[in-house]
Amino acid sequence: MNITFEQTGSGGRYLGKADGIVDPAIMTFSRASPALIIIDHTEVPDAMRGTGAGQALALYAVEEARKGGWKIIPLCPFFHAQMDRHPEWRDVLNG
């Protein structure tokens, strides 16, 4: 899966695209401050379910937070569950 980033005025989204699948998996976030993002939504199209697309987006967000030196507030239920499953990601968890 190829993951790209799109930025908007106050946030952005990560897009996960797979060969032969039109609709990407999406994880959206808003920026609360230069050092804090809020991940608020993850959406995986039916054609990508069970492929690990959501997990790949979550890992990408964690790696980007580490590189950028910011923390994450996990409002998205999927991302929150991933944080619970991966204690090694807690270094980027806000609070």
TIDO-973511 format. One record per atom (N, C-alpha, C): residue in three letters; atom name; x, y, z. Coordinates in steps of 0.001 Angstrom, whole numbers. Example, Ala and Ser with C-alpha at 12.3 -4.5 7.8 and 13.67 -1.06 7.14 Angstrom:
 type atom      xx      yy      zz
  Ala    N   13190   -5690    7800
  Ala   CA   12300   -4500    7800
  Ala    C   13200   -3300    7800
  Ser    N   12850   -2250    7080
  Ser   CA   13670   -1060    7140
  Ser    C   12900      30    7870
***
This chain:
 type atom      xx      yy      zz
  Met    N     840   -1174       0
  Met   CA       0       0       0
  Met    C     887    1239       0
  Asn    N     509    2208    -790
  Asn   CA    1221    3471    -874
  Asn    C     447    4516     -63
  Ile    N    1113    5141     908
  Ile   CA     456    6138    1754
  Ile    C     980    7517    1399
  Thr    N      48    8437    1174
  Thr   CA     386    9825     892
  Thr    C    -307   10715    1907
  Phe    N      80   11975    1907
  Phe   CA    -407   12950    2868
  Phe    C    -977   14149    2128
  Glu    N   -2132   14601    2575
  Glu   CA   -2723   15840    2062
  Glu    C   -2974   16754    3244
  Gln    N   -2576   18007    3112
  Gln   CA   -2770   18967    4196
  Gln    C   -3834   19978    3817
  Thr    N   -4660   20335    4805
  Thr   CA   -5633   21397    4637
  Thr    C   -5227   22532    5565
  Gly    N   -6032   23546    5680
  Gly   CA   -5690   24680    6523
  Gly    C   -5424   24315    7970
  Ser    N   -6281   23478    8552
  Ser   CA   -6130   23180    9972
  Ser    C   -5905   21705   10261
  Gly    N   -5542   20949    9262
  Gly   CA   -5327   19526    9480
  Gly    C   -4912   18841    8211
  Gly    N   -5407   17638    8036
  Gly   CA   -5055   16905    6840
  Gly    C   -5562   15490    6894
  Arg    N   -5045   14698    5967
  Arg   CA   -5421   13292    5948
  Arg    C   -4316   12470    5309
  Tyr    N   -4280   11209    5731
  Tyr   CA   -3394   10223    5149
  Tyr    C   -4252    9351    4242
  Leu    N   -3761    9096    3044
  Leu   CA   -4487    8283    2070
  Leu    C   -3682    7029    1765
  Gly    N   -4304    5881    1900
  Gly   CA   -3662    4617    1583
  Gly    C   -4258    4043     314
  Lys    N   -3438    3913    -723
  Lys   CA   -3918    3407   -2008
  Lys    C   -3270    2062   -2304
  Ala    N   -4088    1179   -2847
  Ala   CA   -3608    -151   -3219
  Ala    C   -3844    -351   -4710
  Asp    N   -2987   -1107   -5335
  Asp   CA   -3121   -1385   -6768
  Asp    C   -4480   -2008   -7070
  Gly    N   -5121   -1483   -8097
  Gly   CA   -6370   -2052   -8565
  Gly    C   -7598   -1656   -7764
  Ile    N   -7430    -839   -6729
  Ile   CA   -8565    -408   -5907
  Ile    C   -8705    1105   -6055
  Val    N   -9888    1533   -6458
  Val   CA  -10105    2947   -6769
  Val    C  -10142    3812   -5516
  Asp    N  -10953    3439   -4544
  Asp   CA  -11126    4261   -3351
  Asp    C  -10015    4000   -2337
  Pro    N   -9395    5063   -1830
  Pro   CA   -8319    4889    -845
  Pro    C   -8863    4694     571
  Ala    N   -8043    4147    1434
  Ala   CA   -8307    4163    2866
  Ala    C   -7895    5556    3339
  Ile    N   -8627    6099    4303
  Ile   CA   -8408    7481    4730
  Ile    C   -8343    7565    6252
  Met    N   -7394    8366    6749
  Met   CA   -7340    8721    8162
  Met    C   -7217   10238    8217
  Thr    N   -8179   10891    8885
  Thr   CA   -8175   12353    8943
  Thr    C   -7751   12833   10321
  Phe    N   -7195   14048   10334
  Phe   CA   -6788   14654   11591
  Phe    C   -6923   16167   11504
  Ser    N   -6993   16780   12662
  Ser   CA   -6925   18233   12746
  Ser    C   -5753   18578   13653
  Arg    N   -5192   19733   13413
  Arg   CA   -4041   20170   14198
  Arg    C   -4538   21098   15297
  Ala    N   -4338   20686   16547
  Ala   CA   -4737   21489   17697
  Ala    C   -3686   22540   18027
  Ser    N   -2430   22235   17736
  Ser   CA   -1308   23147   17954
  Ser    C    -139   22613   17132
  Pro    N     959   23345   17066
  Pro   CA    2112   22813   16319
  Pro    C    2630   21481   16858
  Ala    N    2325   21182   18113
  Ala   CA    2840   19960   18727
  Ala    C    1764   18930   19042
  Leu    N     532   19123   18485
  Leu   CA    -565   18238   18851
  Leu    C   -1543   18078   17690
  Ile    N   -1843   16802   17343
  Ile   CA   -2875   16538   16346
  Ile    C   -3970   15684   16970
  Ile    N   -5170   15793   16396
  Ile   CA   -6312   14999   16823
  Ile    C   -6703   14106   15650
  Ile    N   -6525   12810   15802
  Ile   CA   -6975   11870   14766
  Ile    C   -8438   11591   15048
  Asp    N   -9290   11951   14058
  Asp   CA  -10720   11911   14313
  Asp    C  -11509   10914   13470
  His    N  -10902   10351   12441
  His   CA  -11686    9443   11594
  His    C  -10773    8528   10787
  Thr    N  -11172    7274   10669
  Thr   CA  -10513    6315    9785
  Thr    C  -11603    5628    8975
  Glu    N  -11358    5545    7676
  Glu   CA  -12329    4914    6786
  Glu    C  -11593    3994    5819
  Val    N  -12011    2742    5796
  Val   CA  -11407    1756    4896
  Val    C  -12504    1234    3977
  Pro    N  -12340    1376    2666
  Pro   CA  -13376     888    1754
  Pro    C  -13498    -633    1826
  Asp    N  -14676   -1125    1474
  Asp   CA  -14942   -2568    1531
  Asp    C  -13880   -3389     796
  Ala    N  -13413   -2874    -334
  Ala   CA  -12437   -3615   -1138
  Ala    C  -11095   -3780    -429
  Met    N  -10853   -2975     614
  Met   CA   -9573   -3055    1334
  Met    C   -9709   -3648    2735
  Arg    N  -10917   -3990    3138
  Arg   CA  -11098   -4548    4488
  Arg    C  -10355   -5873    4621
  Gly    N   -9742   -6047    5777
  Gly   CA   -9004   -7273    6036
  Gly    C   -7607   -7302    5440
  Thr    N   -7174   -6199    4846
  Thr   CA   -5848   -6151    4220
  Thr    C   -4797   -5488    5107
  Gly    N   -5220   -4964    6249
  Gly   CA   -4285   -4250    7111
  Gly    C   -4140   -2782    6749
  Ala    N   -5041   -2271    5915
  Ala   CA   -4945    -876    5468
  Ala    C   -5096     100    6630
  Gly    N   -6064    -129    7498
  Gly   CA   -6251     756    8648
  Gly    C   -5052     728    9574
  Gln    N   -4526    -443    9818
  Gln   CA   -3332    -608   10653
  Gln    C   -2150     137   10044
  Ala    N   -1997      44    8730
  Ala   CA    -893     736    8052
  Ala    C   -1024    2247    8191
  Leu    N   -2247    2765    8080
  Leu   CA   -2452    4203    8265
  Leu    C   -2130    4626    9694
  Ala    N   -2552    3818   10662
  Ala   CA   -2278    4136   12064
  Ala    C    -776    4162   12329
  Leu    N     -57    3173   11839
  Leu   CA    1393    3135   12023
  Leu    C    2050    4333   11347
  Tyr    N    1587    4685   10169
  Tyr   CA    2132    5838    9454
  Tyr    C    1935    7110   10272
  Ala    N     744    7284   10857
  Ala   CA     477    8462   11685
  Ala    C    1410    8505   12892
  Val    N    1643    7369   13519
  Val   CA    2549    7295   14667
  Val    C    3970    7661   14251
  Glu    N    4425    7112   13135
  Glu   CA    5778    7418   12663
  Glu    C    5930    8890   12296
  Glu    N    4893    9479   11691
  Glu   CA    4935   10902   11359
  Glu    C    4980   11752   12627
  Ala    N    4230   11362   13651
  Ala   CA    4256   12087   14923
  Ala    C    5643   12021   15556
  Arg    N    6258   10863   15499
  Arg   CA    7616   10733   16047
  Arg    C    8591   11622   15293
  Lys    N    8517   11603   13958
  Lys   CA    9420   12434   13155
  Lys    C    9168   13913   13397
  Gly    N    7899   14299   13545
  Gly   CA    7548   15701   13715
  Gly    C    7637   16194   15138
  Gly    N    7793   15280   16086
  Gly   CA    7898   15669   17490
  Gly    C    6582   16121   18098
  Trp    N    5452   15581   17596
  Trp   CA    4168   15979   18163
  Trp    C    3467   14803   18803
  Lys    N    2410   15098   19524
  Lys   CA    1596   14099   20213
  Lys    C     258   13957   19502
  Ile    N    -445   12860   19806
  Ile   CA   -1720   12546   19167
  Ile    C   -2806   12384   20227
  Ile    N   -3943   12996   19961
  Ile   CA   -5171   12729   20716
  Ile    C   -6007   11798   19836
  Pro    N   -6282   10575   20291
  Pro   CA   -6991    9595   19460
  Pro    C   -8512    9632   19658
  Leu    N   -9211   10535   18983
  Leu   CA  -10672   10578   19075
  Leu    C  -11340    9520   18205
  Cys    N  -10682    9105   17150
  Cys   CA  -11209    8063   16270
  Cys    C  -11237    6728   17028
  Pro    N  -12391    6063   17098
  Pro   CA  -12465    4784   17819
  Pro    C  -11475    3736   17301
  Phe    N  -11299    3662   15983
  Phe   CA  -10355    2689   15430
  Phe    C   -8936    3006   15874
  Phe    N   -8524    4265   15732
  Phe   CA   -7163    4627   16115
  Phe    C   -6959    4437   17619
  His    N   -7966    4776   18416
  His   CA   -7874    4587   19864
  His    C   -7654    3112   20194
  Ala    N   -8379    2231   19510
  Ala   CA   -8212     787   19736
  Ala    C   -6814     330   19337
  Gln    N   -6283     886   18263
  Gln   CA   -4930     537   17838
  Gln    C   -3904     979   18881
  Met    N   -4113    2142   19465
  Met   CA   -3202    2610   20522
  Met    C   -3227    1649   21713
  Asp    N   -4414    1134   22042
  Asp   CA   -4530     170   23141
  Asp    C   -3803   -1127   22813
  Arg    N   -3810   -1537   21541
  Arg   CA   -3179   -2789   21127
  Arg    C   -1662   -2665   20985
  His    N   -1171   -1449   20885
  His   CA     253   -1228   20643
  His    C     852    -313   21710
  Pro    N    1191    -875   22859
  Pro   CA    1760     -43   23922
  Pro    C    3060     648   23503
  Glu    N    3733     115   22486
  Glu   CA    4972     736   22011
  Glu    C    4710    2064   21293
  Trp    N    3455    2387   21042
  Trp   CA    3096    3659   20413
  Trp    C    2777    4744   21441
  Arg    N    2741    4391   22696
  Arg   CA    2294    5330   23736
  Arg    C    3163    6569   23852
  Asp    N    4363    6532   23282
  Asp   CA    5241    7707   23348
  Asp    C    4655    8901   22596
  Val    N    3727    8657   21677
  Val   CA    3120    9768   20934
  Val    C    1711   10083   21423
  Leu    N    1241    9371   22425
  Leu   CA     -89    9605   22980
  Leu    C     -82   10838   23866
  Asn    N   -1021   11740   23658
  Asn   CA   -1121   12931   24489
  Asn    C   -1757   12543   25822
  Gly    N   -1090   12886   26882
  Gly   CA   -1657   12621   28222
  Gly    C   -1223   11346   28722
***
